[in-house]
Amino acid sequence: MFASIAFVVWRESVEALLVIGILDAWLVSRNIETRRARGFLWGGAAAGLAVAGVLAIILLWLGEAVSDDTQTTYQTVIALLAAALILQMVFWMRSHGRSMRSELEASLSTAVTAGSWWGVFALALIAVAREGSETVVFVYGILSAGVMGSLFSGILAGLTGFVAAAITYALLMTGSRVISWRLFFRVSEIVLLFLACGLLMTGIDGLINLDILPRLSRALWNSNFLLSDGTTAGGFFASMTGYRARPNLMQLIAFGGYWLTVLAVIYRPRKGKLSAA
């Protein structure tokens, strides 16, 4: 789970840094009481992190508070919620990624024009709280899908992801030839789609164990001789992709249905192309 958590924190942290970087650059370029404006901007960012921290505490508290009988239900719900949020985020970025900068700058301009520094604060708070809250749910969903070695390992994975995000952001902002924004979003998008599939399959397994969904069949095949999902390497691959060495029919339907839906959404004709046609 270490690599999964580090990746999620890395991806979400880069996106949060991008948003704050865009807002900060706009304020500097307009010479708008930079020190005071930045105070509200970074204060909002800190408040956003606090909101995400509160959500993490609530999720951990609920996880400890629920009885052993409802643990499976709770973890299943979190895994399915995390999968849904990842898909929503990926599809939103595909639709709004190109216009995100202009939309953020327009919102910031409106707040500044109205003389509302608290508007600047709120804009930063919402942006960071959104990314931070998504990260919390994603990480909790990943933990629900497998067993983490220790709390220290989880914290170390998060710190590793954040340090990697800071380095990545610095490279992206300096126009590095090694990595571009386009490459960053495309590669991370692919990995997130596989991770969402892994979380969905964890949720499906939970629904089957709760007798909410039927298995529909026994194991359709056994590929343990190629890669067992009971080993450390196989378990990591399964959590990141939804792979099952001995899938039943319900798992196969869920896996196939997921990718058919994702590909249909990604490759559906856009409105602009339809109008041109």
C-alpha atoms as an extended CHARMM CRD file, in Angstrom:
* protein
*
       277  EXT
         1         1  MET       CA              0.0000000000        0.0000000000        0.0000000000  PROA      1               0.0000000000
         2         2  PHE       CA              3.0130000000        2.3200000000        0.4370000000  PROA      2               0.0000000000
         3         3  ALA       CA              3.3380000000        3.0930000000       -3.2810000000  PROA      3               0.0000000000
         4         4  SER       CA             -0.4300000000        3.5560000000       -3.6980000000  PROA      4               0.0000000000
         5         5  ILE       CA             -0.6470000000        6.1080000000       -0.8940000000  PROA      5               0.0000000000
         6         6  ALA       CA              2.5190000000        7.9180000000       -2.0290000000  PROA      6               0.0000000000
         7         7  PHE       CA              1.1280000000        8.1680000000       -5.5640000000  PROA      7               0.0000000000
         8         8  VAL       CA             -2.2400000000        9.5720000000       -4.4580000000  PROA      8               0.0000000000
         9         9  VAL       CA             -0.6250000000       12.1730000000       -2.1750000000  PROA      9               0.0000000000
        10        10  TRP       CA              1.8280000000       13.0710000000       -4.9690000000  PROA      10              0.0000000000
        11        11  ARG       CA             -0.9050000000       13.5470000000       -7.5840000000  PROA      11              0.0000000000
        12        12  GLU       CA             -3.2780000000       15.5300000000       -5.3910000000  PROA      12              0.0000000000
        13        13  SER       CA             -0.5080000000       17.6680000000       -3.8750000000  PROA      13              0.0000000000
        14        14  VAL       CA              0.7740000000       18.6800000000       -7.3100000000  PROA      14              0.0000000000
        15        15  GLU       CA             -2.7470000000       19.7150000000       -8.3090000000  PROA      15              0.0000000000
        16        16  ALA       CA             -3.2070000000       21.7220000000       -5.0930000000  PROA      16              0.0000000000
        17        17  LEU       CA              0.1690000000       23.4200000000       -5.5940000000  PROA      17              0.0000000000
        18        18  LEU       CA             -0.8340000000       24.2070000000       -9.1750000000  PROA      18              0.0000000000
        19        19  VAL       CA             -4.0360000000       25.9400000000       -8.0490000000  PROA      19              0.0000000000
        20        20  ILE       CA             -2.3080000000       27.9990000000       -5.3460000000  PROA      20              0.0000000000
        21        21  GLY       CA              0.5600000000       28.7720000000       -7.7420000000  PROA      21              0.0000000000
        22        22  ILE       CA             -1.8700000000       30.1330000000      -10.3440000000  PROA      22              0.0000000000
        23        23  LEU       CA             -3.6100000000       32.3500000000       -7.7800000000  PROA      23              0.0000000000
        24        24  ASP       CA             -0.3280000000       33.5760000000       -6.2850000000  PROA      24              0.0000000000
        25        25  ALA       CA              1.1630000000       34.3740000000       -9.7090000000  PROA      25              0.0000000000
        26        26  TRP       CA             -1.9480000000       36.3660000000      -10.6640000000  PROA      26              0.0000000000
        27        27  LEU       CA             -1.7610000000       38.4710000000       -7.5110000000  PROA      27              0.0000000000
        28        28  VAL       CA              1.9420000000       39.1860000000       -8.0250000000  PROA      28              0.0000000000
        29        29  SER       CA              1.4520000000       40.0900000000      -11.6870000000  PROA      29              0.0000000000
        30        30  ARG       CA             -1.2340000000       42.6570000000      -10.7490000000  PROA      30              0.0000000000
        31        31  ASN       CA              0.7990000000       44.1710000000       -7.8650000000  PROA      31              0.0000000000
        32        32  ILE       CA             -2.3160000000       44.0250000000       -5.6810000000  PROA      32              0.0000000000
        33        33  GLU       CA             -1.1540000000       44.6690000000       -2.1030000000  PROA      33              0.0000000000
        34        34  THR       CA              0.8690000000       41.5070000000       -2.5530000000  PROA      34              0.0000000000
        35        35  ARG       CA              1.8070000000       40.9580000000        1.0900000000  PROA      35              0.0000000000
        36        36  ARG       CA             -1.7390000000       41.3200000000        2.4060000000  PROA      36              0.0000000000
        37        37  ALA       CA             -3.2710000000       39.3890000000       -0.4890000000  PROA      37              0.0000000000
        38        38  ARG       CA             -0.7830000000       36.5470000000       -0.0580000000  PROA      38              0.0000000000
        39        39  GLY       CA             -1.5980000000       36.4580000000        3.6430000000  PROA      39              0.0000000000
        40        40  PHE       CA             -5.2460000000       35.7630000000        2.8720000000  PROA      40              0.0000000000
        41        41  LEU       CA             -4.3050000000       33.3620000000        0.0660000000  PROA      41              0.0000000000
        42        42  TRP       CA             -1.9740000000       31.1980000000        2.1380000000  PROA      42              0.0000000000
        43        43  GLY       CA             -4.2220000000       31.5270000000        5.1650000000  PROA      43              0.0000000000
        44        44  GLY       CA             -7.0040000000       30.0230000000        3.0500000000  PROA      44              0.0000000000
        45        45  ALA       CA             -4.6670000000       27.2370000000        1.9370000000  PROA      45              0.0000000000
        46        46  ALA       CA             -3.8100000000       26.4480000000        5.5680000000  PROA      46              0.0000000000
        47        47  ALA       CA             -7.5080000000       26.4450000000        6.4750000000  PROA      47              0.0000000000
        48        48  GLY       CA             -8.1520000000       24.0450000000        3.5900000000  PROA      48              0.0000000000
        49        49  LEU       CA             -5.5380000000       21.6740000000        4.9780000000  PROA      49              0.0000000000
        50        50  ALA       CA             -7.1970000000       21.9340000000        8.3970000000  PROA      50              0.0000000000
        51        51  VAL       CA            -10.5570000000       20.9640000000        6.8720000000  PROA      51              0.0000000000
        52        52  ALA       CA             -8.9410000000       17.9060000000        5.2650000000  PROA      52              0.0000000000
        53        53  GLY       CA             -7.3200000000       17.0540000000        8.6080000000  PROA      53              0.0000000000
        54        54  VAL       CA            -10.6750000000       17.2040000000       10.4000000000  PROA      54              0.0000000000
        55        55  LEU       CA            -12.1640000000       14.8990000000        7.7670000000  PROA      55              0.0000000000
        56        56  ALA       CA             -9.3110000000       12.4310000000        8.3000000000  PROA      56              0.0000000000
        57        57  ILE       CA             -9.9410000000       12.4340000000       12.0510000000  PROA      57              0.0000000000
        58        58  ILE       CA            -13.6660000000       11.8720000000       11.5060000000  PROA      58              0.0000000000
        59        59  LEU       CA            -13.0740000000        8.9370000000        9.1480000000  PROA      59              0.0000000000
        60        60  LEU       CA            -10.5790000000        7.3510000000       11.5480000000  PROA      60              0.0000000000
        61        61  TRP       CA            -12.9360000000        7.8970000000       14.4940000000  PROA      61              0.0000000000
        62        62  LEU       CA            -15.8590000000        6.3490000000       12.6330000000  PROA      62              0.0000000000
        63        63  GLY       CA            -13.6550000000        3.4140000000       11.6330000000  PROA      63              0.0000000000
        64        64  GLU       CA            -12.8040000000        2.7920000000       15.2740000000  PROA      64              0.0000000000
        65        65  ALA       CA            -16.3380000000        3.4910000000       16.5400000000  PROA      65              0.0000000000
        66        66  VAL       CA            -18.2580000000        1.0700000000       14.3390000000  PROA      66              0.0000000000
        67        67  SER       CA            -18.6380000000       -2.4700000000       15.6070000000  PROA      67              0.0000000000
        68        68  ASP       CA            -16.7660000000       -5.4090000000       14.1160000000  PROA      68              0.0000000000
        69        69  ASP       CA            -19.9820000000       -6.5400000000       12.4380000000  PROA      69              0.0000000000
        70        70  THR       CA            -20.2760000000       -3.2810000000       10.5010000000  PROA      70              0.0000000000
        71        71  GLN       CA            -16.5710000000       -2.8660000000        9.6570000000  PROA      71              0.0000000000
        72        72  THR       CA            -17.0250000000       -4.5960000000        6.2950000000  PROA      72              0.0000000000
        73        73  THR       CA            -19.9820000000       -2.3540000000        5.4550000000  PROA      73              0.0000000000
        74        74  TYR       CA            -18.0610000000        0.7950000000        6.4230000000  PROA      74              0.0000000000
        75        75  GLN       CA            -14.9260000000       -0.1410000000        4.4810000000  PROA      75              0.0000000000
        76        76  THR       CA            -16.9990000000       -1.1820000000        1.4620000000  PROA      76              0.0000000000
        77        77  VAL       CA            -18.7920000000        2.1810000000        1.3930000000  PROA      77              0.0000000000
        78        78  ILE       CA            -15.4940000000        4.0890000000        1.6850000000  PROA      78              0.0000000000
        79        79  ALA       CA            -13.8740000000        2.0430000000       -1.1040000000  PROA      79              0.0000000000
        80        80  LEU       CA            -16.8150000000        2.6200000000       -3.4560000000  PROA      80              0.0000000000
        81        81  LEU       CA            -16.9390000000        6.3260000000       -2.5480000000  PROA      81              0.0000000000
        82        82  ALA       CA            -13.2080000000        6.6890000000       -3.2150000000  PROA      82              0.0000000000
        83        83  ALA       CA            -13.5770000000        4.9680000000       -6.6010000000  PROA      83              0.0000000000
        84        84  ALA       CA            -16.4550000000        7.2720000000       -7.5460000000  PROA      84              0.0000000000
        85        85  LEU       CA            -14.5240000000       10.3860000000       -6.4770000000  PROA      85              0.0000000000
        86        86  ILE       CA            -11.4700000000        9.3750000000       -8.4860000000  PROA      86              0.0000000000
        87        87  LEU       CA            -13.5850000000        8.9070000000      -11.6050000000  PROA      87              0.0000000000
        88        88  GLN       CA            -15.3350000000       12.2330000000      -11.0240000000  PROA      88              0.0000000000
        89        89  MET       CA            -11.9930000000       13.9880000000      -10.6260000000  PROA      89              0.0000000000
        90        90  VAL       CA            -10.4730000000       12.4340000000      -13.7510000000  PROA      90              0.0000000000
        91        91  PHE       CA            -13.4840000000       13.2460000000      -15.9270000000  PROA      91              0.0000000000
        92        92  TRP       CA            -13.7340000000       16.7720000000      -14.4810000000  PROA      92              0.0000000000
        93        93  MET       CA            -10.0850000000       17.4700000000      -15.2780000000  PROA      93              0.0000000000
        94        94  ARG       CA            -10.5450000000       16.1790000000      -18.8190000000  PROA      94              0.0000000000
        95        95  SER       CA            -13.4290000000       18.6160000000      -19.3130000000  PROA      95              0.0000000000
        96        96  HSD       CA            -12.1400000000       21.6540000000      -17.3940000000  PROA      96              0.0000000000
        97        97  GLY       CA             -8.3620000000       21.2120000000      -17.2940000000  PROA      97              0.0000000000
        98        98  ARG       CA             -7.6750000000       23.6350000000      -20.1460000000  PROA      98              0.0000000000
        99        99  SER       CA             -9.9450000000       26.3400000000      -18.7770000000  PROA      99              0.0000000000
       100       100  MET       CA             -9.0350000000       25.8670000000      -15.1000000000  PROA      100             0.0000000000
       101       101  ARG       CA             -6.4650000000       28.6700000000      -15.0850000000  PROA      101             0.0000000000
       102       102  SER       CA             -8.7960000000       31.2330000000      -16.6700000000  PROA      102             0.0000000000
       103       103  GLU       CA            -11.6810000000       30.2180000000      -14.3830000000  PROA      103             0.0000000000
       104       104  LEU       CA             -9.5100000000       30.5450000000      -11.2530000000  PROA      104             0.0000000000
       105       105  GLU       CA             -8.1470000000       33.9290000000      -12.3560000000  PROA      105             0.0000000000
       106       106  ALA       CA            -11.6630000000       35.1640000000      -13.1650000000  PROA      106             0.0000000000
       107       107  SER       CA            -12.9140000000       34.1470000000       -9.7050000000  PROA      107             0.0000000000
       108       108  LEU       CA             -9.9230000000       35.8080000000       -8.0590000000  PROA      108             0.0000000000
       109       109  SER       CA            -10.3990000000       38.9750000000      -10.1380000000  PROA      109             0.0000000000
       110       110  THR       CA            -14.0370000000       39.1740000000       -9.0390000000  PROA      110             0.0000000000
       111       111  ALA       CA            -13.0590000000       38.8740000000       -5.3830000000  PROA      111             0.0000000000
       112       112  VAL       CA            -10.3110000000       41.5030000000       -5.6820000000  PROA      112             0.0000000000
       113       113  THR       CA            -12.5200000000       43.9130000000       -7.6480000000  PROA      113             0.0000000000
       114       114  ALA       CA            -15.1550000000       43.6550000000       -4.9230000000  PROA      114             0.0000000000
       115       115  GLY       CA            -12.4560000000       44.4360000000       -2.3580000000  PROA      115             0.0000000000
       116       116  SER       CA            -13.1370000000       41.1510000000       -0.6200000000  PROA      116             0.0000000000
       117       117  TRP       CA             -9.9170000000       39.6880000000        0.7420000000  PROA      117             0.0000000000
       118       118  TRP       CA            -12.0410000000       37.0670000000        2.4470000000  PROA      118             0.0000000000
       119       119  GLY       CA            -13.1120000000       36.0750000000       -1.0640000000  PROA      119             0.0000000000
       120       120  VAL       CA             -9.4460000000       35.3460000000       -1.8150000000  PROA      120             0.0000000000
       121       121  PHE       CA             -9.2640000000       33.3870000000        1.4460000000  PROA      121             0.0000000000
       122       122  ALA       CA            -12.3970000000       31.3850000000        0.5710000000  PROA      122             0.0000000000
       123       123  LEU       CA            -11.1670000000       30.6130000000       -2.9510000000  PROA      123             0.0000000000
       124       124  ALA       CA             -7.9040000000       29.1620000000       -1.6220000000  PROA      124             0.0000000000
       125       125  LEU       CA             -9.7110000000       27.3270000000        1.1850000000  PROA      125             0.0000000000
       126       126  ILE       CA            -12.1650000000       25.6470000000       -1.1920000000  PROA      126             0.0000000000
       127       127  ALA       CA             -9.4290000000       24.6690000000       -3.6660000000  PROA      127             0.0000000000
       128       128  VAL       CA             -7.1320000000       23.1220000000       -1.0580000000  PROA      128             0.0000000000
       129       129  ALA       CA             -9.9470000000       21.5990000000        1.0130000000  PROA      129             0.0000000000
       130       130  ARG       CA            -11.2520000000       19.8630000000       -2.1110000000  PROA      130             0.0000000000
       131       131  GLU       CA             -7.8830000000       18.3520000000       -3.0090000000  PROA      131             0.0000000000
       132       132  GLY       CA             -7.0970000000       17.5210000000        0.6140000000  PROA      132             0.0000000000
       133       133  SER       CA            -10.4690000000       15.9200000000        1.2770000000  PROA      133             0.0000000000
       134       134  GLU       CA            -10.2050000000       13.8380000000       -1.8850000000  PROA      134             0.0000000000
       135       135  THR       CA             -6.7570000000       12.7090000000       -0.7680000000  PROA      135             0.0000000000
       136       136  VAL       CA             -8.0850000000       11.6930000000        2.6540000000  PROA      136             0.0000000000
       137       137  VAL       CA            -10.9280000000        9.6350000000        1.1560000000  PROA      137             0.0000000000
       138       138  PHE       CA             -8.6310000000        8.0510000000       -1.4590000000  PROA      138             0.0000000000
       139       139  VAL       CA             -6.0160000000        7.0830000000        1.1160000000  PROA      139             0.0000000000
       140       140  TYR       CA             -8.6290000000        5.7070000000        3.5260000000  PROA      140             0.0000000000
       141       141  GLY       CA            -10.1320000000        3.7350000000        0.6590000000  PROA      141             0.0000000000
       142       142  ILE       CA             -6.7060000000        2.2910000000       -0.1770000000  PROA      142             0.0000000000
       143       143  LEU       CA             -6.1800000000        1.3370000000        3.4630000000  PROA      143             0.0000000000
       144       144  SER       CA             -9.5810000000       -0.3490000000        3.4300000000  PROA      144             0.0000000000
       145       145  ALA       CA             -8.4880000000       -2.3960000000        0.4270000000  PROA      145             0.0000000000
       146       146  GLY       CA             -5.4530000000       -3.8350000000        2.1550000000  PROA      146             0.0000000000
       147       147  VAL       CA             -3.4390000000       -3.9350000000        5.3440000000  PROA      147             0.0000000000
       148       148  MET       CA             -0.8380000000       -1.2540000000        5.9790000000  PROA      148             0.0000000000
       149       149  GLY       CA              2.2530000000       -2.3570000000        7.8700000000  PROA      149             0.0000000000
       150       150  SER       CA              1.9790000000        0.4110000000       10.4600000000  PROA      150             0.0000000000
       151       151  LEU       CA              0.8110000000        3.9600000000       11.0390000000  PROA      151             0.0000000000
       152       152  PHE       CA              4.4210000000        5.0810000000       10.6410000000  PROA      152             0.0000000000
       153       153  SER       CA              4.5320000000        3.4770000000        7.1880000000  PROA      153             0.0000000000
       154       154  GLY       CA              1.3700000000        5.3400000000        6.1940000000  PROA      154             0.0000000000
       155       155  ILE       CA              2.7630000000        8.6800000000        7.3990000000  PROA      155             0.0000000000
       156       156  LEU       CA              6.0730000000        7.9960000000        5.6500000000  PROA      156             0.0000000000
       157       157  ALA       CA              4.2230000000        7.1850000000        2.4190000000  PROA      157             0.0000000000
       158       158  GLY       CA              2.3100000000       10.4690000000        2.6600000000  PROA      158             0.0000000000
       159       159  LEU       CA              5.4870000000       12.4790000000        3.3190000000  PROA      159             0.0000000000
       160       160  THR       CA              7.2330000000       10.7340000000        0.4270000000  PROA      160             0.0000000000
       161       161  GLY       CA              4.3600000000       11.6380000000       -1.8740000000  PROA      161             0.0000000000
       162       162  PHE       CA              4.3920000000       15.2820000000       -0.7340000000  PROA      162             0.0000000000
       163       163  VAL       CA              8.1630000000       15.6630000000       -1.2060000000  PROA      163             0.0000000000
       164       164  ALA       CA              7.8650000000       14.0920000000       -4.6550000000  PROA      164             0.0000000000
       165       165  ALA       CA              5.0240000000       16.5280000000       -5.4230000000  PROA      165             0.0000000000
       166       166  ALA       CA              7.1510000000       19.5330000000       -4.4430000000  PROA      166             0.0000000000
       167       167  ILE       CA              9.9800000000       18.3270000000       -6.6870000000  PROA      167             0.0000000000
       168       168  THR       CA              7.5860000000       17.5780000000       -9.5450000000  PROA      168             0.0000000000
       169       169  TYR       CA              5.9250000000       20.9780000000       -9.2380000000  PROA      169             0.0000000000
       170       170  ALA       CA              9.3200000000       22.7240000000       -9.2950000000  PROA      170             0.0000000000
       171       171  LEU       CA             10.2750000000       20.8300000000      -12.4650000000  PROA      171             0.0000000000
       172       172  LEU       CA              6.9480000000       21.6290000000      -14.1120000000  PROA      172             0.0000000000
       173       173  MET       CA              7.1910000000       25.3370000000      -13.2740000000  PROA      173             0.0000000000
       174       174  THR       CA             10.7210000000       25.6140000000      -14.6630000000  PROA      174             0.0000000000
       175       175  GLY       CA              9.6290000000       24.1360000000      -17.9760000000  PROA      175             0.0000000000
       176       176  SER       CA             11.6330000000       20.9430000000      -17.5670000000  PROA      176             0.0000000000
       177       177  ARG       CA             12.0480000000       18.8390000000      -20.6940000000  PROA      177             0.0000000000
       178       178  VAL       CA             11.8520000000       15.7340000000      -18.5190000000  PROA      178             0.0000000000
       179       179  ILE       CA              8.1940000000       16.2630000000      -17.6190000000  PROA      179             0.0000000000
       180       180  SER       CA              5.4460000000       18.5230000000      -18.9390000000  PROA      180             0.0000000000
       181       181  TRP       CA              1.9900000000       19.3370000000      -17.6100000000  PROA      181             0.0000000000
       182       182  ARG       CA              0.4590000000       17.3230000000      -20.4510000000  PROA      182             0.0000000000
       183       183  LEU       CA              2.5800000000       14.2730000000      -19.6320000000  PROA      183             0.0000000000
       184       184  PHE       CA              1.9100000000       14.6350000000      -15.9010000000  PROA      184             0.0000000000
       185       185  PHE       CA             -1.8690000000       14.7190000000      -16.3090000000  PROA      185             0.0000000000
       186       186  ARG       CA             -1.9660000000       11.9050000000      -18.8820000000  PROA      186             0.0000000000
       187       187  VAL       CA              0.2180000000        9.4640000000      -16.9140000000  PROA      187             0.0000000000
       188       188  SER       CA             -1.4420000000       10.2230000000      -13.5740000000  PROA      188             0.0000000000
       189       189  GLU       CA             -4.8760000000        9.9530000000      -15.2050000000  PROA      189             0.0000000000
       190       190  ILE       CA             -4.1320000000        6.4220000000      -16.4310000000  PROA      190             0.0000000000
       191       191  VAL       CA             -2.8280000000        5.3040000000      -13.0270000000  PROA      191             0.0000000000
       192       192  LEU       CA             -5.8420000000        6.8660000000      -11.2720000000  PROA      192             0.0000000000
       193       193  LEU       CA             -8.2510000000        5.0150000000      -13.5630000000  PROA      193             0.0000000000
       194       194  PHE       CA             -6.5860000000        1.7120000000      -12.6850000000  PROA      194             0.0000000000
       195       195  LEU       CA             -6.6000000000        2.6430000000       -8.9890000000  PROA      195             0.0000000000
       196       196  ALA       CA            -10.3240000000        3.4490000000       -9.1810000000  PROA      196             0.0000000000
       197       197  CYS       CA            -10.8820000000        0.0190000000      -10.7130000000  PROA      197             0.0000000000
       198       198  GLY       CA             -8.9760000000       -1.5810000000       -7.8450000000  PROA      198             0.0000000000
       199       199  LEU       CA            -11.1110000000        0.2580000000       -5.2910000000  PROA      199             0.0000000000
       200       200  LEU       CA            -14.2980000000       -0.6610000000       -7.1650000000  PROA      200             0.0000000000
       201       201  MET       CA            -13.3470000000       -4.3390000000       -7.0960000000  PROA      201             0.0000000000
       202       202  THR       CA            -12.6590000000       -4.0620000000       -3.3600000000  PROA      202             0.0000000000
       203       203  GLY       CA            -16.1570000000       -2.6150000000       -2.9730000000  PROA      203             0.0000000000
       204       204  ILE       CA            -17.6460000000       -5.4000000000       -5.1030000000  PROA      204             0.0000000000
       205       205  ASP       CA            -15.8780000000       -7.9920000000       -2.9410000000  PROA      205             0.0000000000
       206       206  GLY       CA            -17.3610000000       -6.3270000000        0.1320000000  PROA      206             0.0000000000
       207       207  LEU       CA            -20.8700000000       -6.3300000000       -1.3430000000  PROA      207             0.0000000000
       208       208  ILE       CA            -20.4980000000      -10.0320000000       -2.1490000000  PROA      208             0.0000000000
       209       209  ASN       CA            -19.2920000000      -10.7910000000        1.3880000000  PROA      209             0.0000000000
       210       210  LEU       CA            -22.2860000000       -8.8720000000        2.7410000000  PROA      210             0.0000000000
       211       211  ASP       CA            -24.5960000000      -10.9990000000        0.5470000000  PROA      211             0.0000000000
       212       212  ILE       CA            -25.8310000000       -7.8760000000       -1.2240000000  PROA      212             0.0000000000
       213       213  LEU       CA            -24.4870000000       -9.0910000000       -4.5840000000  PROA      213             0.0000000000
       214       214  PRO       CA            -24.4100000000      -12.7550000000       -5.6900000000  PROA      214             0.0000000000
       215       215  ARG       CA            -21.2180000000      -14.4150000000       -6.8960000000  PROA      215             0.0000000000
       216       216  LEU       CA            -23.1360000000      -15.8370000000       -9.8930000000  PROA      216             0.0000000000
       217       217  SER       CA            -20.5180000000      -18.5770000000      -10.2910000000  PROA      217             0.0000000000
       218       218  ARG       CA            -17.5120000000      -20.2440000000       -8.7800000000  PROA      218             0.0000000000
       219       219  ALA       CA            -14.0300000000      -19.2150000000       -9.8690000000  PROA      219             0.0000000000
       220       220  LEU       CA            -14.0070000000      -18.9780000000      -13.6590000000  PROA      220             0.0000000000
       221       221  TRP       CA            -10.2650000000      -19.6310000000      -13.8870000000  PROA      221             0.0000000000
       222       222  ASN       CA             -7.1470000000      -19.7440000000      -11.7180000000  PROA      222             0.0000000000
       223       223  SER       CA             -4.1300000000      -17.6510000000      -12.7020000000  PROA      223             0.0000000000
       224       224  ASN       CA             -2.2540000000      -18.0610000000       -9.4360000000  PROA      224             0.0000000000
       225       225  PHE       CA              0.5260000000      -19.7680000000      -11.3550000000  PROA      225             0.0000000000
       226       226  LEU       CA              1.1190000000      -16.4690000000      -13.1810000000  PROA      226             0.0000000000
       227       227  LEU       CA              0.4890000000      -14.0370000000      -10.3220000000  PROA      227             0.0000000000
       228       228  SER       CA             -1.1980000000      -14.7800000000       -7.0380000000  PROA      228             0.0000000000
       229       229  ASP       CA             -3.1540000000      -11.9100000000       -5.5040000000  PROA      229             0.0000000000
       230       230  GLY       CA             -2.3410000000      -13.4150000000       -2.1110000000  PROA      230             0.0000000000
       231       231  THR       CA              1.3490000000      -12.4480000000       -2.2980000000  PROA      231             0.0000000000
       232       232  THR       CA              2.7840000000       -9.0200000000       -1.4920000000  PROA      232             0.0000000000
       233       233  ALA       CA              3.4960000000       -8.1870000000       -5.1410000000  PROA      233             0.0000000000
       234       234  GLY       CA              0.2350000000       -9.7160000000       -6.3400000000  PROA      234             0.0000000000
       235       235  GLY       CA             -1.7610000000       -7.9630000000       -3.6320000000  PROA      235             0.0000000000
       236       236  PHE       CA             -0.2880000000       -4.6060000000       -4.6190000000  PROA      236             0.0000000000
       237       237  PHE       CA             -1.0470000000       -5.2650000000       -8.2920000000  PROA      237             0.0000000000
       238       238  ALA       CA             -4.5990000000       -6.3100000000       -7.3940000000  PROA      238             0.0000000000
       239       239  SER       CA             -5.2270000000       -3.1830000000       -5.2880000000  PROA      239             0.0000000000
       240       240  MET       CA             -3.8950000000       -0.9470000000       -8.0820000000  PROA      240             0.0000000000
       241       241  THR       CA             -5.7030000000       -2.5920000000      -11.0110000000  PROA      241             0.0000000000
       242       242  GLY       CA             -8.5970000000       -4.7340000000       -9.7400000000  PROA      242             0.0000000000
       243       243  TYR       CA             -6.8590000000       -7.9530000000      -10.7960000000  PROA      243             0.0000000000
       244       244  ARG       CA             -8.2520000000      -11.1920000000       -9.3600000000  PROA      244             0.0000000000
       245       245  ALA       CA             -6.4690000000      -14.5290000000       -9.7840000000  PROA      245             0.0000000000
       246       246  ARG       CA             -9.6880000000      -16.5280000000       -9.2940000000  PROA      246             0.0000000000
       247       247  PRO       CA            -12.5650000000      -14.2520000000      -10.3590000000  PROA      247             0.0000000000
       248       248  ASN       CA            -16.2100000000      -15.2060000000      -10.1760000000  PROA      248             0.0000000000
       249       249  LEU       CA            -18.7610000000      -14.0390000000      -12.7490000000  PROA      249             0.0000000000
       250       250  MET       CA            -19.9170000000      -11.0170000000      -10.7070000000  PROA      250             0.0000000000
       251       251  GLN       CA            -16.3320000000       -9.7650000000      -10.3880000000  PROA      251             0.0000000000
       252       252  LEU       CA            -15.7690000000      -10.2610000000      -14.1090000000  PROA      252             0.0000000000
       253       253  ILE       CA            -18.9670000000       -8.3600000000      -14.9670000000  PROA      253             0.0000000000
       254       254  ALA       CA            -17.9960000000       -5.4790000000      -12.6500000000  PROA      254             0.0000000000
       255       255  PHE       CA            -14.4530000000       -5.3180000000      -14.0550000000  PROA      255             0.0000000000
       256       256  GLY       CA            -15.5860000000       -5.4330000000      -17.6800000000  PROA      256             0.0000000000
       257       257  GLY       CA            -18.4730000000       -3.0300000000      -17.0850000000  PROA      257             0.0000000000
       258       258  TYR       CA            -16.1210000000       -0.5270000000      -15.4370000000  PROA      258             0.0000000000
       259       259  TRP       CA            -13.6930000000       -0.3850000000      -18.3460000000  PROA      259             0.0000000000
       260       260  LEU       CA            -16.4340000000       -0.3410000000      -20.9820000000  PROA      260             0.0000000000
       261       261  THR       CA            -18.0300000000        2.6340000000      -19.2020000000  PROA      261             0.0000000000
       262       262  VAL       CA            -14.7290000000        4.4810000000      -18.7300000000  PROA      262             0.0000000000
       263       263  LEU       CA            -13.6630000000        4.0260000000      -22.3560000000  PROA      263             0.0000000000
       264       264  ALA       CA            -17.1220000000        5.0280000000      -23.5970000000  PROA      264             0.0000000000
       265       265  VAL       CA            -16.9440000000        8.2900000000      -21.6040000000  PROA      265             0.0000000000
       266       266  ILE       CA            -13.3650000000        9.0540000000      -22.6290000000  PROA      266             0.0000000000
       267       267  TYR       CA            -13.8490000000        8.4040000000      -26.3340000000  PROA      267             0.0000000000
       268       268  ARG       CA            -17.3870000000        9.7290000000      -26.7230000000  PROA      268             0.0000000000
       269       269  PRO       CA            -17.6990000000       12.4080000000      -29.4320000000  PROA      269             0.0000000000
       270       270  ARG       CA            -17.4310000000       15.9170000000      -28.0460000000  PROA      270             0.0000000000
       271       271  LYS       CA            -20.1670000000       18.4850000000      -28.6420000000  PROA      271             0.0000000000
       272       272  GLY       CA            -17.8440000000       20.6310000000      -30.6950000000  PROA      272             0.0000000000
       273       273  LYS       CA            -16.9970000000       17.7790000000      -33.0470000000  PROA      273             0.0000000000
       274       274  LEU       CA            -20.6690000000       16.8420000000      -33.4210000000  PROA      274             0.0000000000
       275       275  SER       CA            -21.5750000000       20.4360000000      -34.2910000000  PROA      275             0.0000000000
       276       276  ALA       CA            -18.7660000000       20.6200000000      -36.8500000000  PROA      276             0.0000000000
       277       277  ALA       CA            -19.9370000000       17.3730000000      -38.4030000000  PROA      277             0.0000000000
